[in-house]
Amino acid sequence: MELYLDSANIEEIEEAASLGILAGLTTTPTFMHRDGITDINSTILQLSTRVPVLQVEALGEDAEEICSEAHRLIGLGLDPSRTVFKIPVSTDGIKACRQLIDQGLMVNVHLVYTIQQAYMALSAGATYVCPLVGRLQDEGHDALGLIRQCVEITDRYRYPSKIMFSSVRHSEHVRNALNLGVHACTIPWKVMKQLFKNHFTDIGTQQFFEHTRLITLKVHQVISDAPSTISHHKTILDALVIMTTSQFGAVSITDDNGALIGIFTDGDLRRMLEQQGEGILRKKLDTMPVKTPVCIDAEESLHNASLLFRKKKIDNIVVTKDGKPIGIMDIHDLFKNGRP
């Protein structure tokens, strides 16, 4: 099924064309005027350079005027091999269609509402026959039944025409078009974007992304460069300042050579304040017992870090390089880069 964009907005057209899957664009001067465009001729030429095939209206009071308008548009610089002229179905429209087809041009007979109108367009050799599904359904008609009939008689009698599903309102219409076997469908950009979306796809993509990052990223690539170590000569108040500034829930305690001695956490602080009061804030860290921290090497993967978080049931892991602490990994670092 050929995929056409139904729009006149330049930004939409460029975004849709960048997908590389469009067969072309259908548009009308009405769309252009509604979008604030005043120089219709220049815009038509501009649009013709953006897409493989441009379908644009050729209007007139009779067949002669319709054909004259089509040739006027070609005279502007449109490529006849990449231009389809949209003509409303009528006696003069069908006559103009036949004449333009005989001249080697392409025609879309649109505003089709009945199988009889479709038959006239097929008989005239129209390149595309275009029922307006959404408009028909708005009026309570069996638009899908009409589309089915159009496809059946086109295939049964081997007309060279293509049935185009138009006036698309929502993504369900695209599913209808595919199921009914139409040859082309013209879709507004807001609906086309919905065709990519699915809740389960979003979940699967996010899980794949998270798992890949857990495997490929190293611990040192995600830890903060905020201060996370403190000399054992400093006070508990100094440790509190560092934890507050870095927003870590812990600080690594080092000796005079920068080697790791232990870890002091906000949980330790709360327990000591509860037991001993504010006086402990002036105590030096080397006067109190410290816990041995859980450590991980900076070159380990996030996946191994996540396993360690689960196994130890902790919120902070000291990250080391050559045996010395270089940072602290918080459980939230995993949530930012991949679920634990």
Rosetta silent file (secondary structure, phi, psi, omega in degrees, C-alpha in Angstrom):
SEQUENCE: MELYLDSANIEEIEEAASLGILAGLTTTPTFMHRDGITDINSTILQLSTRVPVLQVEALGEDAEEICSEAHRLIGLGLDPSRTVFKIPVSTDGIKACRQLIDQGLMVNVHLVYTIQQAYMALSAGATYVCPLVGRLQDEGHDALGLIRQCVEITDRYRYPSKIMFSSVRHSEHVRNALNLGVHACTIPWKVMKQLFKNHFTDIGTQQFFEHTRLITLKVHQVISDAPSTISHHKTILDALVIMTTSQFGAVSITDDNGALIGIFTDGDLRRMLEQQGEGILRKKLDTMPVKTPVCIDAEESLHNASLLFRKKKIDNIVVTKDGKPIGIMDIHDLFKNGRP
SCORE:     score description
SCORE:     0.000 S_00000001
   1 L     0.000  125.275  178.589    0.000    0.000    0.000 S_00000001
   2 E   -69.821  138.761 -177.748    1.423    3.349   -1.039 S_00000001
   3 E  -108.273  115.683  177.232    1.768    5.793    1.839 S_00000001
   4 E  -111.855  143.274  171.165    0.905    9.433    1.150 S_00000001
   5 E   -88.899  139.103  178.816    1.060   12.333    3.565 S_00000001
   6 E  -110.605   96.895 -173.944   -2.019   14.564    3.627 S_00000001
   7 L  -167.157  168.480  170.744   -0.783   18.053    4.555 S_00000001
   8 L  -133.075    0.337 -178.556    0.306   21.513    3.471 S_00000001
   9 L   -80.401  120.689 -174.649    2.509   22.351    6.457 S_00000001
  10 H   -60.518  -42.252 -179.142    6.145   22.595    5.345 S_00000001
  11 H   -63.739  -43.694  177.301    7.557   21.478    8.696 S_00000001
  12 H   -60.422  -44.440 -176.777    5.271   18.436    8.799 S_00000001
  13 H   -62.908  -43.930 -179.940    6.163   17.547    5.216 S_00000001
  14 H   -65.591  -39.787  179.593    9.898   17.764    5.843 S_00000001
  15 H   -65.781  -44.240  179.706    9.607   15.693    9.013 S_00000001
  16 H   -67.792  -41.003 -179.368    7.500   13.019    7.309 S_00000001
  17 H   -63.769  -29.768 -179.347    9.690   12.990    4.182 S_00000001
  18 L   -65.566  -16.892  176.824   12.762   12.393    6.338 S_00000001
  19 L   -65.551  -28.581  179.770   11.348    8.935    7.165 S_00000001
  20 L    78.600   16.007 -176.321   12.199    7.902    3.603 S_00000001
  21 L  -120.840   -2.588 -177.936    9.016    5.840    3.195 S_00000001
  22 L   -72.948  137.802  169.732    6.534    8.277    1.647 S_00000001
  23 L   -80.910  -25.837  179.620    5.205    7.590   -1.837 S_00000001
  24 E   169.886 -164.866 -176.097    4.170   11.221   -2.000 S_00000001
  25 E  -131.942  136.342  169.269    2.060   14.089   -0.733 S_00000001
  26 E  -110.932  135.134 -178.775   -1.579   15.066   -1.293 S_00000001
  27 L  -151.814  170.232  179.271   -2.483   18.685   -0.706 S_00000001
  28 L  -143.229  154.300  172.901   -4.937   21.406   -1.708 S_00000001
  29 H   -56.570  -31.942  177.739   -4.897   25.208   -1.966 S_00000001
  30 H   -60.936  -45.845  176.459   -7.491   25.184    0.817 S_00000001
  31 H   -57.813  -45.326 -176.549   -4.995   23.442    3.118 S_00000001
  32 H   -63.150  -45.909  179.865   -2.325   25.943    2.129 S_00000001
  33 H   -63.054  -39.161  179.101   -4.521   28.970    2.745 S_00000001
  34 H   -63.669  -28.701 -179.556   -5.600   27.525    6.106 S_00000001
  35 L   -89.158    8.337  176.564   -1.925   27.227    7.017 S_00000001
  36 L    86.793   12.549 -179.004   -1.370   30.914    6.265 S_00000001
  37 L   -87.163  131.167  179.660    0.187   30.437    2.811 S_00000001
  38 L  -109.905  -34.609  179.591   -0.616   33.167    0.274 S_00000001
  39 L   -89.488   84.542 -173.604    1.765   32.444   -2.618 S_00000001
  40 H   -63.818  -44.972 -176.224    0.158   29.176   -3.722 S_00000001
  41 H   -60.710  -47.035  179.839    2.155   28.712   -6.933 S_00000001
  42 H   -63.698  -38.359 -179.734    5.546   29.079   -5.243 S_00000001
  43 H   -65.905  -40.968  178.296    4.461   26.767   -2.440 S_00000001
  44 H   -59.657  -44.304  178.115    3.334   24.086   -4.904 S_00000001
  45 H   -63.999  -40.662  179.089    6.755   24.200   -6.586 S_00000001
  46 H   -62.961  -44.230 -179.893    8.482   24.084   -3.220 S_00000001
  47 H   -64.209  -35.069 -177.771    6.434   21.080   -2.107 S_00000001
  48 H   -63.367  -22.040  179.078    7.175   19.228   -5.351 S_00000001
  49 L   -87.076  -10.309 -174.965   10.865   19.210   -4.417 S_00000001
  50 L   -91.871  -21.078 -170.765   10.197   17.714   -0.985 S_00000001
  51 L  -133.115  158.923  178.752    8.416   14.501   -1.989 S_00000001
  52 L   -62.136  -43.305 -178.674    8.615   11.760   -4.654 S_00000001
  53 L  -135.363  134.260  176.824    5.119   12.502   -6.023 S_00000001
  54 E  -109.975  125.682  173.718    2.937   15.565   -5.505 S_00000001
  55 E  -105.980  117.437 -173.839   -0.848   15.280   -5.827 S_00000001
  56 E  -137.202  149.461 -173.923   -2.379   18.730   -6.303 S_00000001
  57 E   -70.545  141.730  167.655   -5.771   20.005   -7.436 S_00000001
  58 L  -122.479  104.593 -173.191   -6.558   21.071  -10.988 S_00000001
  59 L  -109.187  153.471  177.439   -9.907   22.866  -10.814 S_00000001
  60 L  -174.111  162.822 -179.079  -12.118   24.416  -13.474 S_00000001
  61 L   -73.754  -26.443  179.494  -15.723   25.076  -14.478 S_00000001
  62 L  -145.975  179.881 -175.722  -15.525   22.568  -17.335 S_00000001
  63 H   -60.022  -39.324 -178.687  -13.187   19.973  -18.830 S_00000001
  64 H   -63.186  -44.374  179.104  -11.338   22.547  -20.880 S_00000001
  65 H   -66.129  -38.204  179.709  -10.578   24.725  -17.855 S_00000001
  66 H   -62.605  -47.070  179.835   -9.499   21.710  -15.793 S_00000001
  67 H   -65.139  -38.794  178.974   -7.050   20.584  -18.479 S_00000001
  68 H   -62.444  -40.952  178.898   -5.837   24.151  -18.924 S_00000001
  69 H   -65.224  -39.988  178.027   -5.155   24.417  -15.178 S_00000001
  70 H   -60.762  -43.822 -179.827   -3.199   21.152  -15.216 S_00000001
  71 H   -70.969  -31.788  175.564   -1.006   22.425  -18.035 S_00000001
  72 H   -62.845  -42.138  179.164   -0.590   25.772  -16.291 S_00000001
  73 H   -64.240  -40.576  175.983    0.782   23.968  -13.238 S_00000001
  74 H   -62.770  -38.376  178.506    3.180   21.996  -15.418 S_00000001
  75 H   -63.183  -22.509  176.751    4.229   25.290  -16.955 S_00000001
  76 H   -70.297  -20.252 -178.326    5.234   26.508  -13.496 S_00000001
  77 L   125.453    6.101  177.363    7.911   23.832  -13.460 S_00000001
  78 L   -69.141  142.541  178.046    6.193   20.731  -12.080 S_00000001
  79 L   -82.511  116.168 -178.079    7.583   17.438  -13.348 S_00000001
  80 H   -58.489  -28.693 -178.533    4.732   15.590  -15.161 S_00000001
  81 H   -77.863   -8.906 -178.260    6.244   12.235  -14.205 S_00000001
  82 H  -127.499   20.999 -178.167    6.020   13.171  -10.500 S_00000001
  83 E  -129.152  132.761  174.693    2.730   15.070  -10.447 S_00000001
  84 E  -117.786  128.869 -178.714   -0.832   13.778  -10.050 S_00000001
  85 E   -94.482  123.046 -179.074   -3.705   16.165  -10.735 S_00000001
  86 E   -88.005  124.331 -177.162   -6.642   15.873   -8.344 S_00000001
  87 E  -130.011  125.987  176.175  -10.012   16.382  -10.046 S_00000001
  88 E   -62.903  142.555 -178.769  -13.430   16.162   -8.342 S_00000001
  89 L   -69.414  130.268  177.461  -15.686   13.530   -9.893 S_00000001
  90 L  -172.207  175.485  177.362  -18.269   15.017  -12.292 S_00000001
  91 H   -59.755  -48.699  179.531  -19.161   14.804  -15.976 S_00000001
  92 H   -70.387  -32.455  177.806  -16.547   17.409  -16.857 S_00000001
  93 H   -64.089  -42.739  178.909  -14.118   15.924  -14.326 S_00000001
  94 H   -66.989  -40.046  178.063  -14.321   12.507  -15.961 S_00000001
  95 H   -61.897  -45.128  179.194  -13.950   14.079  -19.435 S_00000001
  96 H   -64.983  -39.057  178.215  -10.871   16.020  -18.296 S_00000001
  97 H   -57.088  -49.152 -178.463   -9.476   12.886  -16.644 S_00000001
  98 H   -60.820  -41.842 -178.483   -9.699   10.936  -19.906 S_00000001
  99 H   -66.285  -43.594 -179.221   -8.045   13.743  -21.873 S_00000001
 100 H   -68.181  -39.452  177.010   -5.169   14.163  -19.408 S_00000001
 101 H   -61.458  -42.856  179.047   -4.603   10.409  -19.183 S_00000001
 102 H   -63.787  -24.509  178.799   -4.442   10.253  -23.000 S_00000001
 103 L   -88.187    4.226  177.579   -1.799   12.988  -22.844 S_00000001
 104 L    86.424   11.782  178.653    0.343   10.848  -20.536 S_00000001
 105 L   -95.618  165.968 -178.401   -0.468   12.734  -17.336 S_00000001
 106 E  -107.631  142.813 -174.360   -1.629   11.255  -14.039 S_00000001
 107 E  -134.529  139.633  171.040   -5.013   11.971  -12.454 S_00000001
 108 E  -113.860  109.979  174.857   -6.632   11.358   -9.071 S_00000001
 109 E   -85.624  112.274 -173.825  -10.433   11.464   -9.322 S_00000001
 110 E  -120.176 -172.979 -171.105  -11.464   12.309   -5.773 S_00000001
 111 E    59.418   38.091  178.308  -14.525   13.290   -3.724 S_00000001
 112 E   -86.149  127.937 -177.563  -15.920    9.875   -4.630 S_00000001
 113 L  -123.427   -9.172 -179.466  -18.936    8.885   -2.517 S_00000001
 114 L  -136.984  161.095  177.859  -20.582    6.054   -4.492 S_00000001
 115 H   -67.680  -29.584  177.721  -19.561    2.939   -6.377 S_00000001
 116 H   -64.891  -42.812  177.187  -21.130    4.448   -9.516 S_00000001
 117 H   -63.393  -41.204  178.737  -18.820    7.462   -9.290 S_00000001
 118 H   -61.495  -41.238  179.291  -15.878    5.130   -8.742 S_00000001
 119 H   -61.624  -41.721  177.937  -16.873    3.130  -11.845 S_00000001
 120 H   -61.251  -42.583 -179.791  -16.913    6.297  -13.975 S_00000001
 121 H   -66.760  -40.158  177.888  -13.428    7.205  -12.736 S_00000001
 122 H   -63.839  -41.484 -179.847  -12.143    3.680  -13.380 S_00000001
 123 H   -64.805  -30.171  179.673  -13.605    3.750  -16.877 S_00000001
 124 L   -81.469   -2.556  177.666  -11.823    7.037  -17.558 S_00000001
 125 L    80.849   21.133 -178.325   -8.512    5.420  -16.648 S_00000001
 126 L   -53.099  139.081  177.305   -7.879    7.495  -13.525 S_00000001
 127 L   -66.115  -41.903  177.198   -4.510    6.810  -11.940 S_00000001
 128 E  -130.204  142.582  171.921   -6.122    7.016   -8.492 S_00000001
 129 E  -119.855  126.081 -162.528   -9.767    6.772   -7.419 S_00000001
 130 E  -127.323   91.868  171.198  -10.269    8.371   -4.047 S_00000001
 131 E   -73.234  147.807  179.387  -13.322    7.822   -1.782 S_00000001
 132 E  -100.106   95.752 -172.023  -13.443   10.029    1.326 S_00000001
 133 H   -66.311  -51.345 -176.567  -13.936    7.545    4.128 S_00000001
 134 H   -58.425  -43.719 -179.504  -13.991    9.875    7.107 S_00000001
 135 H   -65.093  -40.060  178.079  -16.526   12.233    5.542 S_00000001
 136 H   -62.882  -43.681  179.963  -18.782    9.356    4.547 S_00000001
 137 H   -66.631  -33.713  176.281  -18.696    7.930    8.056 S_00000001
 138 H   -58.003  -31.640 -179.260  -19.440   11.373    9.484 S_00000001
 139 L   -93.567    5.999  175.755  -22.720   11.209    7.571 S_00000001
 140 L    84.371   15.960 -179.239  -23.464    7.677    8.764 S_00000001
 141 L   -91.332  159.826  179.465  -22.653    5.861    5.495 S_00000001
 142 L   -82.854   77.762 -176.530  -20.913    2.499    5.094 S_00000001
 143 H   -65.575  -38.341 -178.612  -17.628    3.930    3.855 S_00000001
 144 H   -67.407  -34.275  175.838  -15.673    0.712    4.397 S_00000001
 145 H   -64.044  -38.946  177.115  -18.224   -1.176    2.335 S_00000001
 146 H   -64.032  -44.664  178.644  -17.691    1.306   -0.495 S_00000001
 147 H   -58.892  -44.941 -179.634  -13.932    0.892   -0.291 S_00000001
 148 H   -59.016  -44.070  178.903  -14.329   -2.895   -0.387 S_00000001
 149 H   -63.119  -41.951 -179.662  -16.499   -2.648   -3.509 S_00000001
 150 H   -61.901  -44.343  179.319  -14.025   -0.294   -5.202 S_00000001
 151 H   -64.108  -43.004 -177.454  -11.103   -2.650   -4.575 S_00000001
 152 H   -62.112  -47.232 -177.056  -13.121   -5.663   -5.756 S_00000001
 153 H   -73.255  -29.182  176.448  -14.224   -4.182   -9.081 S_00000001
 154 H   -64.570  -45.201 -179.858  -10.766   -2.715   -9.728 S_00000001
 155 H   -73.003  -39.593 -176.159   -9.178   -6.124   -9.260 S_00000001
 156 H   -64.132  -42.944 -177.158  -12.001   -8.071  -10.935 S_00000001
 157 L   -98.467    5.222  174.243  -11.966   -6.039  -14.136 S_00000001
 158 L    56.658   43.713  172.935   -8.231   -5.366  -13.988 S_00000001
 159 L   -69.069  145.240  179.716   -8.473   -1.630  -14.146 S_00000001
 160 L   -77.433   -5.499 -176.502   -5.024   -0.001  -13.976 S_00000001
 161 L   -70.323  161.422  175.205   -6.299    2.473  -11.359 S_00000001
 162 E  -116.815  132.941  176.738   -5.353    2.483   -7.675 S_00000001
 163 E   -83.919  123.362 -178.975   -7.963    2.876   -4.955 S_00000001
 164 E  -108.188  124.284  177.271   -6.828    5.526   -2.473 S_00000001
 165 E   -84.331  117.897 -176.577   -8.245    5.549    1.073 S_00000001
 166 E  -130.288 -179.246 -174.874   -8.585    9.206    2.112 S_00000001
 167 L    57.256   47.755 -179.842  -10.132   11.450    4.775 S_00000001
 168 L   -73.956  129.046 -177.766   -8.320    9.425    7.447 S_00000001
 169 L  -102.862  -30.672 -173.439   -9.409   10.397   10.947 S_00000001
 170 L  -158.029  171.672 -175.035   -7.462    7.992   13.181 S_00000001
 171 H   -65.665  -24.727  177.195   -5.035    5.060   13.147 S_00000001
 172 H   -63.001  -31.919  176.320   -7.901    2.539   13.017 S_00000001
 173 H   -62.100  -35.912  179.282   -8.629    3.846    9.517 S_00000001
 174 H   -67.107  -40.370  175.902   -5.132    2.804    8.458 S_00000001
 175 H   -62.274  -40.856  176.144   -5.777   -0.698    9.766 S_00000001
 176 H   -58.968  -44.964 -178.679   -9.037   -0.708    7.796 S_00000001
 177 H   -60.862  -43.598  179.601   -7.181    0.361    4.658 S_00000001
 178 H   -65.023  -44.897 -178.711   -4.635   -2.433    5.018 S_00000001
 179 H   -65.676  -32.120 -177.994   -7.290   -5.073    5.679 S_00000001
 180 H   -84.457   -8.417  174.735   -9.383   -3.945    2.717 S_00000001
 181 L    77.108   27.546  177.103   -6.439   -4.136    0.341 S_00000001
 182 L   -65.851  161.122 -174.782   -6.478   -0.564   -0.951 S_00000001
 183 L   -91.816  -20.106 -179.590   -3.569    0.448   -3.126 S_00000001
 184 E  -153.773  155.365  178.220   -2.817    3.794   -1.443 S_00000001
 185 E  -144.097  132.235  178.355   -3.685    5.706    1.688 S_00000001
 186 E  -110.108  124.077 -164.411   -3.244    9.412    2.393 S_00000001
 187 E  -128.558  132.652  172.895   -2.772   10.173    6.081 S_00000001
 188 L   -63.206  151.484 -176.243   -2.449   13.382    8.149 S_00000001
 189 H   -61.251  -39.423 -178.204    0.854   13.696    9.996 S_00000001
 190 H   -62.643  -31.624  176.861   -0.772   13.626   13.447 S_00000001
 191 H   -79.327  -39.726 -178.942   -2.287   10.222   12.583 S_00000001
 192 H   -59.356  -38.361  179.600    0.860    8.943   10.886 S_00000001
 193 H   -64.713  -30.017  179.728    2.872    9.568   14.049 S_00000001
 194 H   -69.145  -21.774 -177.082    0.423    7.424   16.013 S_00000001
 195 L   -66.329  -21.193  179.885    1.215    4.429   13.798 S_00000001
 196 L   -83.850  -16.650 -167.243    4.604    4.074   15.500 S_00000001
 197 L   -92.214  138.753  172.794    3.216    4.038   19.014 S_00000001
 198 L  -159.439  134.083 -176.183    2.380    1.039   21.171 S_00000001
 199 H   -58.671  -43.486 -177.761    2.491    0.725   24.947 S_00000001
 200 H   -69.225  -33.781  175.438    4.189   -2.675   24.893 S_00000001
 201 H   -64.497  -42.044  179.265    6.775   -1.452   22.405 S_00000001
 202 H   -60.619  -44.176  179.907    7.551    1.489   24.682 S_00000001
 203 H   -64.447  -46.084 -178.977    8.010   -0.834   27.660 S_00000001
 204 H   -63.060  -40.313  178.865   10.155   -3.276   25.675 S_00000001
 205 H   -64.436  -43.488  179.777   12.318   -0.509   24.261 S_00000001
 206 H   -63.924  -41.295  178.312   12.870    0.994   27.680 S_00000001
 207 H   -64.415  -41.033  178.659   13.787   -2.403   29.143 S_00000001
 208 H   -63.647  -42.969 -179.993   16.183   -3.092   26.289 S_00000001
 209 H   -61.231  -47.970 -178.567   17.761    0.337   26.724 S_00000001
 210 H   -63.641  -43.684 -178.703   18.164   -0.118   30.466 S_00000001
 211 H   -64.348  -40.889 -179.815   19.588   -3.643   30.167 S_00000001
 212 H   -62.784  -42.936  179.403   22.069   -2.558   27.508 S_00000001
 213 H   -65.858  -37.396  177.976   23.304    0.320   29.653 S_00000001
 214 H   -60.649  -35.421 -177.452   23.679   -1.969   32.653 S_00000001
 215 H   -81.667  -39.595 -170.521   25.943   -4.242   30.625 S_00000001
 216 H   -90.993  -30.431 -177.514   27.944   -1.676   28.673 S_00000001
 217 L   -81.675  143.568  175.773   28.425    1.195   31.126 S_00000001
 218 E   -94.730  157.415 -177.731   31.175    1.108   33.756 S_00000001
 219 H   -58.232  -42.194 -175.914   30.684    2.288   37.310 S_00000001
 220 H   -66.492  -16.081 -178.799   33.109    5.194   36.937 S_00000001
 221 H   -80.543  -13.383 -174.919   31.026    6.530   34.008 S_00000001
 222 L  -118.561  -11.184 -177.828   27.953    7.228   36.142 S_00000001
 223 L   -76.754  151.447  179.539   29.234    8.326   39.545 S_00000001
 224 L   -73.951  151.859  176.299   29.114   11.957   40.517 S_00000001
 225 L   -92.976   10.871  177.047   32.318   13.986   40.758 S_00000001
 226 L   -66.568  149.940  179.914   31.031   15.667   43.930 S_00000001
 227 L   -55.127  135.127 -177.166   33.329   15.336   47.001 S_00000001
 228 L  -139.412    3.664  179.894   32.791   11.977   48.691 S_00000001
 229 E  -122.725  158.065  179.120   35.857   11.417   50.865 S_00000001
 230 E  -149.565  143.467  178.371   37.052   12.921   54.141 S_00000001
 231 E   -69.819  148.325 -179.342   40.224   12.583   56.204 S_00000001
 232 L   -68.961  -11.158  177.271   39.953   10.637   59.445 S_00000001
 233 L   -80.326  -14.093 -176.843   41.281   13.744   61.239 S_00000001
 234 L   -79.210  168.689 -178.261   38.093   15.689   60.414 S_00000001
 235 E   -92.742  168.889  175.200   34.996   15.967   62.588 S_00000001
 236 H   -62.725  -34.995  177.135   31.553   14.472   62.205 S_00000001
 237 H   -62.333  -40.277  176.895   30.316   18.004   61.459 S_00000001
 238 H   -61.534  -40.325  178.823   32.792   18.182   58.565 S_00000001
 239 H   -64.269  -38.831  179.056   31.428   14.861   57.287 S_00000001
 240 H   -63.447  -39.846  179.405   27.879   16.232   57.547 S_00000001
 241 H   -62.068  -44.403 -179.555   28.860   19.281   55.460 S_00000001
 242 H   -65.131  -43.742  179.837   30.304   17.062   52.707 S_00000001
 243 H   -62.906  -37.685  179.642   27.262   14.778   52.696 S_00000001
 244 H   -69.283  -42.132 -178.563   24.956   17.797   52.484 S_00000001
 245 H   -67.258  -43.415 -176.321   26.966   19.432   49.701 S_00000001
 246 H   -83.234  -15.905 -176.985   27.334   16.260   47.637 S_00000001
 247 L    64.179   22.250  171.219   23.808   15.029   48.444 S_00000001
 248 L   -85.447  157.861  175.001   25.249   11.577   49.148 S_00000001
 249 L   -94.142   13.095 -177.745   23.955    9.568   52.071 S_00000001
 250 E  -161.037  165.801  175.722   27.492    8.631   53.038 S_00000001
 251 E  -141.943  139.828  178.985   31.122    9.711   52.993 S_00000001
 252 E   -85.169  135.984  179.216   34.295    7.599   52.662 S_00000001
 253 E  -101.026  129.578 -176.475   36.891    8.005   55.431 S_00000001
 254 E  -121.136  157.756  174.921   40.551    7.902   54.359 S_00000001
 255 L   -86.598 -171.035 -176.116   43.919    7.780   56.098 S_00000001
 256 L   -66.325  -19.538  179.359   46.809   10.152   55.499 S_00000001
 257 L   -97.069    4.667 -179.853   47.752    8.282   52.299 S_00000001
 258 L    84.009    5.001  178.551   44.238    8.413   50.853 S_00000001
 259 L   -77.549  151.422 -176.377   43.585    4.734   51.532 S_00000001
 260 E   -75.444  129.010  176.130   40.082    3.716   52.555 S_00000001
 261 E  -102.415  -45.945 -177.660   39.469    3.254   56.290 S_00000001
 262 E  -174.320 -164.071 -178.560   35.716    3.023   56.460 S_00000001
 263 E  -136.444  143.649  176.811   32.402    4.708   55.707 S_00000001
 264 E  -122.217  126.674 -173.780   30.192    7.107   57.658 S_00000001
 265 E  -114.927  164.791  176.787   26.501    7.275   56.693 S_00000001
 266 H   -65.454  -26.549  175.226   23.566    9.545   57.448 S_00000001
 267 H   -66.642  -41.184  175.779   22.067    6.579   59.298 S_00000001
 268 H   -59.839  -43.268 -178.539   25.103    6.501   61.582 S_00000001
 269 H   -61.343  -45.537 -178.830   24.692   10.228   62.181 S_00000001
 270 H   -62.062  -43.023 -179.272   21.023    9.925   63.132 S_00000001
 271 H   -64.285  -40.540 -178.999   21.696    7.084   65.551 S_00000001
 272 H   -69.351  -38.051  177.214   24.567    8.959   67.241 S_00000001
 273 H   -63.976  -39.486  179.847   22.520   12.152   67.576 S_00000001
 274 H   -66.821  -37.937 -175.478   19.694   10.190   69.145 S_00000001
 275 H   -85.033  -37.254 -170.434   22.021    8.413   71.587 S_00000001
 276 H  -120.481  -10.790  178.830   24.567   11.146   72.407 S_00000001
 277 L    84.890 -175.485 -172.907   23.096   14.471   71.318 S_00000001
 278 H   -67.660  -16.454 -178.953   24.576   17.340   69.336 S_00000001
 279 H   -60.102  -24.054 -177.893   27.897   17.138   71.154 S_00000001
 280 H   -68.797  -18.290 -177.021   29.033   14.338   68.880 S_00000001
 281 H   -61.854  -24.752 -178.764   29.242   16.767   65.939 S_00000001
 282 H   -90.990   -5.845  179.626   32.619   18.027   67.247 S_00000001
 283 L   -70.439  144.757  176.636   34.090   14.569   67.619 S_00000001
 284 E   -83.061  150.706 -176.064   36.805   13.545   65.206 S_00000001
 285 H   -65.636  -29.292 -177.726   36.183   10.608   62.972 S_00000001
 286 H   -78.475   -0.029  177.460   39.334    8.786   64.127 S_00000001
 287 H   -99.075    0.987 -176.668   37.960    8.653   67.680 S_00000001
 288 L  -126.509  152.057  177.843   34.969    6.567   66.751 S_00000001
 289 L   -69.068  142.604  179.150   34.529    3.088   65.354 S_00000001
 290 L  -122.553  155.300 -179.612   33.756    3.005   61.622 S_00000001
 291 E   -88.698  149.647  174.197   32.113    0.383   59.446 S_00000001
 292 L   -79.693  123.429 -175.247   33.833   -1.438   56.633 S_00000001
 293 L   -80.421  160.373  168.169   32.095   -0.325   53.433 S_00000001
 294 L   -82.110  129.268 -175.173   30.941   -2.401   50.510 S_00000001
 295 E  -120.497  157.857  173.492   33.235   -1.517   47.616 S_00000001
 296 E  -144.776  142.667  179.971   33.281   -1.982   43.875 S_00000001
 297 E   -71.788  146.008 -176.567   36.037   -1.337   41.372 S_00000001
 298 L   -60.284  -25.193 -177.055   35.544    1.615   39.026 S_00000001
 299 L   -89.888   -0.404  177.899   35.865   -0.644   35.958 S_00000001
 300 L   -71.830  156.891 -179.985   33.035   -2.978   36.961 S_00000001
 301 E   -79.873  160.445  174.944   29.787   -2.873   34.973 S_00000001
 302 H   -62.657  -30.663  178.312   26.565   -1.359   36.224 S_00000001
 303 H   -60.659  -46.013  178.921   25.087   -4.836   36.024 S_00000001
 304 H   -65.679  -34.985  176.603   27.572   -6.121   38.618 S_00000001
 305 H   -64.381  -40.492 -179.915   26.886   -3.045   40.738 S_00000001
 306 H   -64.216  -38.087  177.075   23.142   -3.770   40.613 S_00000001
 307 H   -63.174  -38.057 -179.746   23.768   -7.336   41.783 S_00000001
 308 H   -68.651  -40.679  176.746   25.815   -6.002   44.686 S_00000001
 309 H   -59.415  -43.384 -179.266   23.086   -3.551   45.690 S_00000001
 310 H   -66.762  -46.141 -175.676   20.560   -6.396   45.731 S_00000001
 311 H   -63.813  -43.739 -174.412   22.778   -8.841   47.580 S_00000001
 312 H   -89.405  -14.232 -179.492   23.863   -6.421   50.310 S_00000001
 313 L    55.682   52.490 -178.139   20.543   -4.528   50.505 S_00000001
 314 L  -126.087  168.677 -179.261   22.316   -1.172   50.737 S_00000001
 315 L  -107.567  -16.056 -177.059   21.908    2.279   49.188 S_00000001
 316 E  -134.990  140.055  175.733   25.577    3.288   48.772 S_00000001
 317 E  -129.200  132.212  177.192   28.671    1.555   47.445 S_00000001
 318 E   -78.409  129.603  179.754   32.184    3.004   47.641 S_00000001
 319 E   -97.554  127.817 -176.169   33.858    3.083   44.234 S_00000001
 320 E  -121.443  155.594  172.932   37.597    2.402   44.281 S_00000001
 321 E  -139.653  123.201 -175.533   40.484    2.578   41.862 S_00000001
 322 L    55.132   36.226  175.456   43.804    0.944   42.742 S_00000001
 323 L    83.146   -1.910 -178.849   42.443    0.402   46.233 S_00000001
 324 E  -113.558  143.296 -178.333   41.606    4.067   46.878 S_00000001
 325 E   -71.020  134.742  177.830   38.099    5.583   46.976 S_00000001
 326 E  -121.486   -3.363  179.661   37.237    7.847   44.037 S_00000001
 327 E   172.395  178.503  176.942   33.529    8.261   44.602 S_00000001
 328 E  -125.751  133.690  176.269   30.302    6.850   45.936 S_00000001
 329 E  -100.320  123.081  179.006   27.671    5.117   43.861 S_00000001
 330 E   -95.567  152.032  179.051   24.132    5.707   45.034 S_00000001
 331 H   -56.459  -29.230 -179.594   21.243    3.358   44.261 S_00000001
 332 H   -70.226  -21.979  175.500   19.655    6.234   42.332 S_00000001
 333 H   -62.825  -30.634  177.127   22.569    6.184   39.886 S_00000001
 334 H   -73.118  -40.456 -179.616   21.204    2.836   38.712 S_00000001
 335 H   -65.689  -29.826  178.679   17.680    4.180   38.310 S_00000001
 336 H   -76.723  -25.332 -173.170   19.044    7.014   36.183 S_00000001
 337 H  -120.172   -5.760 -179.925   21.061    4.701   33.931 S_00000001
 338 L   157.788  139.701 -174.247   19.285    1.338   34.121 S_00000001
 339 L   -70.369  141.422  177.751   17.055   -0.435   36.614 S_00000001
 340 L   -73.118    0.000    0.000   18.764   -2.506   39.321 S_00000001
